[in-house]
Amino acid sequence: MKKIIIACLLATIAFTGYSQEVNDGPYVVYSPDSILVSRVVAGKSVLERFPSKAKGSKNIDVKFEGNGDWNFIVALKPELKIEPSEFAQPEKMFIVSDIEGEFEGFRKLLVANKIINEKYEWTFGKGHLVICGDLFDRGLSVTESIWLIYKLEGLAKAAGGYVHTILGNHDIMNLSGDLRYVQPKYMESAKILGVDYLSLYGVDSELGKWLRTKNTIEKIGDNLCMHAGVSPVINSLGLSVADINKLCRPYYDKVKVLKGVGDAKIDPFFKGESSLFWYRGYFFDPKATEAEVLETLRVFGVKRIVVGHTIVPENIGFYYGGKVLGIDVNRHSGDHQGALFEDGKWYKVNERVERKAL
């Protein structure tokens, strides 16, 4: 029996890409008087402690073993604020979704399309980078990818641009304790660090605090952006994007929301068939009707709906006569694409600097 268990474990390790030489982090957690920065280096825990007063000036290193060219420095934000729900229409937008820890492809895509350069400097000017959910699970560089987005927020604002991070189902799952898709590497990291996995993104952690400031849906000019879609049930509630975000935010880290809380006001936002981060009605049966899509545009006062979550061969592409833009692609198979809005036109772009008008 022991041999069978060991064989199964080795097979799992080979399949997921996990190895005993775990490298992960950093994770920043706050105690009453200290900033604790922990990471896993070659399978061992490394901990640094700084006084709390250092937060406004503290920089932390994000390092890649074996590829120092990817390393970058992140300045901890002096404060974190809840994101607005509505924004004016930017002249340029670059929209992606479902990064899921695929740092290399994400980085290449941003560099190829001049969102950043090789040194991680913001080069998109007043443009907006929009991420429609799913930072977590499956990939091997989740932590690093999240820190990169965190870093780019500050750089974009300094240039007059913006980075929007909208939460998806995998983000809510990781905050609330549904860990069925977590890459085993991260459970091992928590074990090495001697903590519960959820504490890495808890209310006392920097990334946990930061994620809790994010929205489930945003109106960016003519575009309604979320992870999965807007079901007829959500339309019928007649809520604004600000109302929805205010209603949902207290439940991000509650395990019970994934099973429904028995509250007619909350359930539609966390049950799969109607949830903004689980709905698949634009692509799979029972499919949304043209009238239902039009109703979403009317309720929220937009021209199009932008969603990730569901991979279909035609992505990145328009549906319902240009009313829905689907942007999810299989990054784990090497498909790294995004949607670019520039000079009033939409394009499908990739990490090879190829551009196709939509």
C-alpha positions as CSV (number, residue, x, y, z in Angstrom):
1,M,0.0,0.0,0.0
2,K,2.9,2.4,0.9
3,K,4.5,1.8,-2.5
4,I,1.2,2.6,-4.3
5,I,0.7,5.8,-2.4
6,I,4.3,6.9,-3.2
7,A,3.7,6.0,-6.9
8,C,0.5,8.0,-7.0
9,L,2.2,11.0,-5.4
10,L,5.1,10.9,-7.9
11,A,2.6,10.7,-10.8
12,T,0.7,13.8,-9.4
13,I,4.0,15.7,-9.1
14,A,5.0,14.9,-12.7
15,F,1.6,15.9,-14.0
16,T,1.4,19.3,-12.2
17,G,5.0,20.4,-12.7
18,Y,5.4,20.5,-8.9
19,S,8.9,19.6,-7.5
20,Q,10.4,19.4,-4.1
21,E,12.5,22.5,-4.9
22,V,9.7,24.9,-4.3
23,N,10.3,28.6,-4.9
24,D,7.5,30.9,-4.0
25,G,6.6,34.3,-2.6
26,P,7.0,36.8,-1.3
27,Y,4.0,36.9,1.0
28,V,3.5,40.0,3.2
29,V,1.5,39.7,6.4
30,Y,1.0,42.2,9.2
31,S,1.2,41.7,12.9
32,P,0.4,44.6,15.4
33,D,4.0,45.9,15.3
34,S,5.7,44.3,12.3
35,I,5.7,43.6,8.6
36,L,6.5,39.9,8.0
37,V,7.8,39.1,4.5
38,S,8.1,35.3,3.9
39,R,9.1,33.3,0.9
40,V,10.1,29.8,0.0
41,V,13.5,29.4,-1.5
42,A,14.7,26.0,-2.7
43,G,12.1,24.3,-0.4
44,K,13.0,26.2,2.7
45,S,11.2,29.0,4.6
46,V,12.9,32.5,4.6
47,L,11.4,35.2,6.9
48,E,12.2,38.9,7.2
49,R,10.7,41.2,9.8
50,F,10.3,45.0,9.5
51,P,8.7,47.6,11.8
52,S,5.1,48.5,10.8
53,K,6.2,52.1,10.2
54,A,8.2,51.0,7.2
55,K,5.1,50.2,5.2
56,G,5.0,53.5,3.3
57,S,8.6,53.1,2.1
58,K,9.2,49.4,2.0
59,N,10.2,47.7,-1.3
60,I,10.1,44.0,-1.7
61,D,11.8,41.8,-4.2
62,V,10.0,39.3,-6.5
63,K,12.6,36.8,-7.7
64,F,12.6,34.0,-10.2
65,E,15.0,31.2,-9.7
66,G,16.9,30.5,-12.9
67,N,15.7,33.6,-14.7
68,G,17.0,36.7,-13.0
69,D,15.9,38.9,-16.0
70,W,12.3,38.5,-14.8
71,N,13.0,39.8,-11.3
72,F,11.3,43.0,-10.2
73,I,10.8,45.2,-7.2
74,V,7.5,46.2,-5.7
75,A,6.8,49.2,-3.5
76,L,4.2,48.4,-0.9
77,K,1.3,50.9,-1.2
78,P,0.9,53.2,1.8
79,E,-2.8,52.6,1.7
80,L,-5.4,50.5,-0.1
81,K,-8.7,51.9,-1.2
82,I,-11.8,50.2,-2.6
83,E,-11.9,50.6,-6.4
84,P,-14.5,52.8,-8.2
85,S,-17.1,50.9,-10.1
86,E,-17.4,53.3,-13.1
87,F,-14.9,55.0,-15.3
88,A,-14.9,57.3,-18.3
89,Q,-14.1,55.8,-21.7
90,P,-10.3,55.6,-22.2
91,E,-8.7,56.2,-25.6
92,K,-6.8,52.9,-25.3
93,M,-7.7,49.7,-23.6
94,F,-5.9,46.4,-23.4
95,I,-8.1,43.6,-22.0
96,V,-7.1,40.1,-20.9
97,S,-8.5,37.4,-18.5
98,D,-7.7,34.1,-16.9
99,I,-4.0,34.6,-16.3
100,E,-4.0,31.8,-13.7
101,G,-0.4,31.9,-12.9
102,E,1.0,31.9,-16.4
103,F,3.5,34.7,-15.8
104,E,5.8,34.1,-18.8
105,G,3.0,34.3,-21.3
106,F,1.4,37.3,-19.5
107,R,4.7,39.2,-19.4
108,K,5.4,38.5,-23.1
109,L,1.9,39.6,-24.1
110,L,2.3,42.9,-22.2
111,V,5.7,43.6,-23.6
112,A,4.8,42.7,-27.2
113,N,1.8,45.1,-27.1
114,K,3.8,47.9,-25.4
115,I,1.9,47.9,-22.2
116,I,5.2,47.6,-20.4
117,N,8.8,47.2,-21.5
118,E,11.4,44.5,-20.5
119,K,12.2,46.5,-17.4
120,Y,8.6,46.5,-16.2
121,E,8.2,50.2,-17.0
122,W,4.7,51.3,-18.0
123,T,4.7,52.3,-21.7
124,F,0.9,52.4,-22.3
125,G,0.5,56.1,-21.4
126,K,-3.0,57.0,-20.4
127,G,-4.3,53.6,-21.6
128,H,-6.2,51.2,-19.3
129,L,-5.2,47.6,-18.7
130,V,-8.2,45.5,-17.8
131,I,-8.0,42.0,-16.3
132,C,-11.3,40.3,-16.3
133,G,-10.7,37.8,-13.5
134,D,-8.9,34.6,-12.5
135,L,-5.4,35.3,-11.2
136,F,-5.3,32.0,-9.3
137,D,-4.9,28.3,-9.8
138,R,-3.3,25.8,-12.2
139,G,-0.2,27.8,-13.2
140,L,3.1,27.8,-11.4
141,S,3.6,31.6,-11.0
142,V,0.5,32.8,-9.4
143,T,2.2,34.9,-6.6
144,E,4.5,36.6,-9.0
145,S,1.7,37.4,-11.5
146,I,-0.4,39.0,-8.8
147,W,2.6,41.1,-7.5
148,L,3.2,42.3,-11.1
149,I,-0.4,43.5,-11.4
150,Y,-0.1,45.2,-8.0
151,K,3.1,46.9,-9.2
152,L,1.6,48.1,-12.5
153,E,-1.3,49.8,-10.8
154,G,1.0,52.4,-9.3
155,L,3.0,52.9,-12.5
156,A,-0.1,53.3,-14.6
157,K,-1.7,55.9,-12.3
158,A,1.6,57.9,-12.4
159,A,1.3,58.1,-16.2
160,G,-2.4,58.9,-16.2
161,G,-3.4,55.4,-17.1
162,Y,-5.2,52.7,-15.0
163,V,-5.1,49.0,-14.2
164,H,-8.4,47.3,-13.5
165,T,-8.4,44.0,-11.7
166,I,-11.9,42.4,-11.7
167,L,-12.4,39.2,-9.6
168,G,-13.3,35.9,-11.2
169,N,-14.5,32.6,-9.8
170,H,-11.0,31.3,-9.0
171,D,-10.2,34.5,-7.1
172,I,-13.3,34.2,-5.0
173,M,-12.7,30.5,-4.5
174,N,-9.2,31.1,-3.1
175,L,-10.4,33.8,-0.8
176,S,-13.3,31.8,0.5
177,G,-11.7,28.4,1.0
178,D,-12.8,26.4,-2.1
179,L,-9.3,25.1,-3.0
180,R,-10.1,22.3,-5.4
181,Y,-8.1,23.8,-8.3
182,V,-5.1,25.2,-6.4
183,Q,-1.8,24.1,-7.9
184,P,-0.2,21.7,-5.3
185,K,2.9,23.8,-5.2
186,Y,1.0,26.5,-3.2
187,M,-0.3,24.0,-0.6
188,E,3.3,22.9,-0.2
189,S,4.5,26.5,0.1
190,A,2.0,27.0,3.0
191,K,3.2,23.8,4.6
192,I,6.8,24.9,4.4
193,L,6.0,28.4,5.8
194,G,4.1,26.7,8.6
195,V,0.8,28.5,7.9
196,D,-2.7,27.7,6.7
197,Y,-3.0,28.4,2.9
198,L,-5.9,30.8,3.4
199,S,-3.8,33.0,5.7
200,L,-1.5,33.9,2.8
201,Y,-4.4,35.9,1.4
202,G,-6.2,36.7,4.7
203,V,-7.3,40.0,6.0
204,D,-3.9,40.6,7.6
205,S,-2.0,40.1,4.4
206,E,-1.1,42.7,1.8
207,L,-2.4,40.8,-1.2
208,G,-5.5,39.7,0.7
209,K,-6.3,43.3,1.6
210,W,-5.6,44.3,-2.0
211,L,-7.8,41.7,-3.5
212,R,-10.7,42.7,-1.2
213,T,-10.6,46.2,-2.7
214,K,-11.4,44.8,-6.2
215,N,-14.8,44.6,-7.9
216,T,-16.9,41.9,-9.5
217,I,-18.1,44.1,-12.3
218,E,-17.1,47.5,-13.7
219,K,-18.4,49.9,-16.3
220,I,-15.6,51.4,-18.3
221,G,-17.0,53.8,-20.8
222,D,-19.1,51.9,-23.2
223,N,-18.0,48.6,-21.8
224,L,-19.4,46.4,-19.1
225,C,-16.5,44.2,-17.8
226,M,-16.7,41.2,-15.6
227,H,-15.4,37.7,-15.5
228,A,-18.3,35.5,-16.8
229,G,-21.4,37.4,-17.8
230,V,-24.7,39.0,-16.7
231,S,-27.6,36.6,-16.4
232,P,-31.2,37.5,-16.8
233,V,-31.6,37.1,-13.1
234,I,-29.1,39.9,-12.5
235,N,-30.8,42.1,-15.1
236,S,-34.1,41.7,-13.3
237,L,-32.6,43.1,-10.0
238,G,-32.1,46.6,-11.6
239,L,-28.9,47.3,-9.6
240,S,-26.1,49.6,-10.7
241,V,-22.5,48.3,-10.9
242,A,-21.7,50.2,-7.7
243,D,-24.7,48.6,-5.9
244,I,-23.6,45.1,-7.0
245,N,-20.0,45.6,-5.8
246,K,-21.1,47.0,-2.5
247,L,-23.5,44.0,-2.0
248,C,-21.0,41.4,-3.0
249,R,-17.8,42.6,-1.3
250,P,-18.6,41.4,2.3
251,Y,-18.9,37.8,1.0
252,Y,-15.7,37.4,-1.0
253,D,-14.1,35.3,1.8
254,K,-17.1,33.5,3.1
255,V,-17.1,29.8,2.3
256,K,-20.9,29.6,2.5
257,V,-21.4,31.9,-0.5
258,L,-20.2,29.1,-2.8
259,K,-23.2,27.0,-1.7
260,G,-25.7,29.9,-1.6
261,V,-26.5,31.7,1.6
262,G,-30.3,31.4,1.4
263,D,-30.6,35.2,0.9
264,A,-32.5,36.3,-2.2
265,K,-30.4,39.4,-2.5
266,I,-27.0,37.6,-2.4
267,D,-27.6,34.1,-3.9
268,P,-27.9,35.3,-7.6
269,F,-24.3,36.7,-7.4
270,F,-22.7,33.6,-6.0
271,K,-24.7,30.7,-7.5
272,G,-23.1,29.3,-10.7
273,E,-26.1,29.6,-13.1
274,S,-26.5,33.3,-12.5
275,S,-23.2,34.5,-10.9
276,L,-21.2,37.3,-12.6
277,F,-18.1,35.0,-12.3
278,W,-19.6,31.6,-13.2
279,Y,-22.3,32.3,-15.8
280,R,-21.7,30.8,-19.3
281,G,-24.9,31.7,-21.1
282,Y,-23.2,33.6,-23.9
283,F,-21.5,30.5,-25.1
284,F,-23.2,27.3,-23.8
285,D,-26.8,26.1,-23.6
286,P,-29.1,27.4,-22.3
287,K,-27.8,30.4,-24.3
288,A,-28.8,33.9,-23.6
289,T,-31.2,35.3,-26.2
290,E,-30.6,38.5,-28.2
291,A,-33.3,40.2,-26.1
292,E,-31.6,39.3,-22.9
293,V,-28.2,40.7,-24.1
294,L,-30.0,43.8,-25.2
295,E,-31.6,44.1,-21.8
296,T,-28.2,44.0,-20.1
297,L,-26.9,46.8,-22.4
298,R,-30.0,48.8,-21.5
299,V,-29.9,48.2,-17.7
300,F,-26.3,49.2,-17.4
301,G,-26.2,51.8,-20.2
302,V,-23.3,50.3,-22.3
303,K,-22.7,49.2,-25.9
304,R,-20.9,45.9,-25.2
305,I,-20.2,43.2,-22.6
306,V,-16.6,42.0,-22.1
307,V,-16.1,38.6,-20.5
308,G,-13.5,35.9,-19.9
309,H,-14.2,32.5,-18.1
310,T,-15.3,30.5,-21.1
311,I,-12.9,29.2,-23.7
312,V,-14.3,28.8,-27.2
313,P,-12.4,28.4,-30.5
314,E,-13.5,31.8,-31.9
315,N,-12.0,33.8,-29.0
316,I,-10.9,36.4,-29.0
317,G,-14.0,37.5,-30.8
318,F,-17.3,39.3,-30.9
319,Y,-20.7,37.6,-30.4
320,Y,-24.3,38.7,-30.6
321,G,-23.5,41.1,-33.4
322,G,-20.7,42.8,-31.6
323,K,-22.6,43.1,-28.3
324,V,-20.5,40.6,-26.4
325,L,-16.7,40.3,-26.6
326,G,-15.2,37.0,-25.4
327,I,-11.6,37.1,-24.4
328,D,-10.7,33.8,-22.6
329,V,-8.1,31.7,-24.3
330,N,-6.2,28.6,-23.0
331,R,-3.0,30.2,-21.7
332,H,-1.9,26.8,-20.2
333,S,-1.5,25.5,-23.8
334,G,0.5,28.5,-24.8
335,D,-2.3,30.6,-26.3
336,H,-1.5,34.1,-25.1
337,Q,-3.9,36.7,-26.6
338,G,-5.6,39.9,-25.6
339,A,-8.1,42.4,-26.9
340,L,-6.8,45.9,-27.8
341,F,-9.0,49.0,-28.3
342,E,-7.2,51.8,-30.1
343,D,-8.2,54.6,-32.3
344,G,-11.9,53.6,-32.0
345,K,-11.2,50.0,-33.3
346,W,-10.9,46.6,-31.7
347,Y,-8.1,44.1,-32.4
348,K,-7.1,40.6,-31.4
349,V,-3.4,40.6,-30.5
350,N,-0.9,38.1,-29.2
351,E,2.7,37.9,-27.8
352,R,4.2,37.6,-31.3
353,V,3.2,41.2,-32.1
354,E,0.5,40.0,-34.5
355,R,-2.7,42.0,-34.8
356,K,-6.0,41.2,-36.4
357,A,-9.0,43.6,-36.6
358,L,-12.2,42.3,-35.0
